[in-house]
Every structure is written in C-alpha cells, then in structure tokens.
Amino acid sequence: MATYNLRRFSHPDGLKAIAEEHLIALLQPHAAFFNGRGISLPPPSQADGLDYEGIVQVFMTPDSDTPKELADALYFIHEMATPEGMDELLHEAERNGIHLDGNPDPTPADVAVQVWLHDRDLLERKHAEQYLTRPRSFEYFQTETSPVPAFKNPTAKTLVALQDDLDDLFEKKKRGRGSRVFVYPKKDAIWFLVRHGEPYKREGSLEAGQSTSVFYRPEKHDVLVYEPSIGELRINAASKWEKDLYRRKFGLHLFGGEDFFPGTGKYTLEPLRTDGPAALVCTDVDGMEWVKLKEIHFFWGGSENEIEIRKASDVFAAFEARGRTLPAKSRIIRASFQVKFSDSKTPRTVTIRPSNIAQYTRDDDSAVVEEWLVKRGFIVTNRQEDHEGTVASMAGT
C-alpha cells in the first residue's frame, strides 16, 4: 500500500467529519507524537477541547517521526468513508459481531473509524473488495408475465405503502426514513423519481466568527423508468442493494409480486461470436450511421480468473487482418462499441455488460441503441435465454 498523504487533511473539515470521541480514540495511541508537536489530546470526556487547527498543522508538516500506523489508518479510513463503503462495513460489522456506538445517524467516517479500531484487518479487506458503479449505468429487469398486464397509475395510498417499504431498508442502511416517490407519466413510459436520504455528513462551518460543525443528511435522487409495452423496468441507482430493493418493491406495489421483475438477464453478446461483423449492421436503424467494435472482454476463468481484453479502433478488422476469429469457448463479459449517430459528427461509446448493464455517453442515446440491439439479437428473448444457458455451461467446461 502506498503511504497515505497526510496533507489530504489540509483543512479541519476533513477531521470534523469524524465524531470527536472517535477521532480522539484514533489519535490517542499516538499521544506522545502529538505532544512532541505541541498538541495535547483531551480525554474523550472533554472532546470539545480538541485542537483541530493544530492537528491539521501537524498533518501538513509530516516528518520522519510521523507514525506509519497513523498514516495507514487515515488512508484506509478515508478510502472507506463513502456511503458505499459504509454499507459494506455495517454489514460486515453485524456479521462479525462488532458493536458500534449505537448512534442512529453516523457518518461514513464514523463507521470507518470504529471498524478500524475494532478490526483493522476487516477494514483493509473490505477496502480491497469495494466496487463503485460507474455513472450512467442502467440495469434492466423485464417481466416474464405474458401478456404484460395493463399499467395503472399508483394511487396515493399505494405510493405511501411503497415509501414505507422503502423506508424500512433505508433506515436499516442508515439513510433515515422520509423517502418520496414521484410519478411522471410520459408518452411511451412512466418515469419515477425516488427521493431519499444519504448517510449523515458532518462538516465544518463558521458561526458568529467561530469554527464549529454542522450535521445534516444529504438528499439523493434515483430514477426508474417503466416501459409498459414490454414490461421492462430500467433502474439508475448507485448500489446493488438499492436496485434490488426497487426491483422487488416496485413489482410488489405496482403489480402484486416481488418477483414481477425477476433478476434475470436482458443482454447477450453472443451475436458478436455467431454473426461476426454482421452483428454491427445498423442500416435499418434510423439515427445510426455505423457501429464498430472497439473493445471486447473474454472470461476464461480457471484458478487465476483470467480475463482477456482485446482493444482496437476496429476489433473485427484487426482480427481479420491476422486471420483470427473470436474465441469459441470463452464467455464474452463486456463489449464497447463506437457508434456514429446521425445527430453528431463525433462518434460516441456504448458499452454492454451482460446480463443487465448498458452504459451510454449520453442518456438519450438509449432509445436508438435499444432498437439496434433488438434487431441484431443482443436483447435476450425467452428462447435465447435457454440457449444462452447452454452456451454458458459449455463455455465453463
């Protein structure tokens, strides 16, 4: 691990995100170091006497006596002090019997410090495993019910029940209660905006010329789009648990069942293997001029979980020039396409990651691209799903 740059804490705000009693507990093992730099750490019972400016000055002027253990602690705590990191740590703390301070509204930094103080190895392990979803990622869930039932706008009573169900998990995940679901019917789809809280934040502030801190819960908005013609729910949210929550609870309250939108796949990249360059034809799609495959990922697995990545301005042309074809057995887990849209001189990138993730440079590209994906067989039908299961099984042998 690279040594943490203590200068990242160049302002008291960074320290004030941590509750004073937890910050003192973190710094106390290094009291002699701080005493040598002219900073006396108060006991936890007198946390109001913490000299934030003095501590920041120490961090801004590190020397050879700066404890490596302190630098390591601040590095990992800073990296895991995110809402997603807090989710992982809360789950692991409960699973490992780690008892936190019972504060119903901790900040991510509060949780990270407490887990570090209880089990350093656990926090380091979770730091290595954390995964953050890229922006403009959409996960799709399509009903298996046929015919697709008619959509009815939810009543106020239905929305209240939905919000209560969402709040139960939001509260458990330290997001608080009070979520709201707003409905926006449009011509071809119904849009939902879910407003909910994020973990509490503590930030430094000035009050009457004095340095203090404010404690508040930020607001976040997630977007869901339901397309009644095909019974598909599209979700844009940061966390896997949020997407699963929306999939289940919107299905329950709008259609009567948590499995109305099953967690099965929508996309397949097998047409790239079976059809080759013909899979990129788009002459029958209004709004698209040409498509090139510029990156493809093959999962070979094995004891080392091998992934092969091929990149080129035109992957199919590069393969053809060397007399190669796509591997017959490896699973295709990701592909990025360069797409020339009619409304732009500059091509844009579209990335597909089976089973349910599509990423666009611009969100409004999705309608045109979806038409192309359907026509070229990248959208999984029920019959394709059975076939894909067979192909996946063969690829694993």
Secondary structure, 3 states (H helix, E strand, C coil): CCCCCHHHCCCHHHHHCCCHHHHHHHHHHHHHHHHHCCCCCCCHHHHHHCCHHHHHHHHHCCCCCCCHHHHHHHHHHHHHCCHHHHHHHHHHHHHCCCCCCCCCCCCHHHHHHHHHHHCHHHHHHHHHHCCCCCCCEEEEEECCCCCCCCCCCCCHHHHHHHHHHHHHHHHHCCCCCCCEEEEEECCCCEEEEEEEECCCEEEEEEECCEEEEEEECCEEEEEEEEECCCCEEEEECCCHHHHHHHHHHHHHHHHCCCCCCCCCCCECCHHHHHCHHHHHCCCCCCCEEEEEEEEEEEEEECCCCEEEEEECCCHHHHHHHCCCCCCCCCEEEEEEEEEEECCCCCCEEEEEECCCEEEECCHHHHHHHHHHHHHHCCECCHHHHHHHHHHHHHHCC
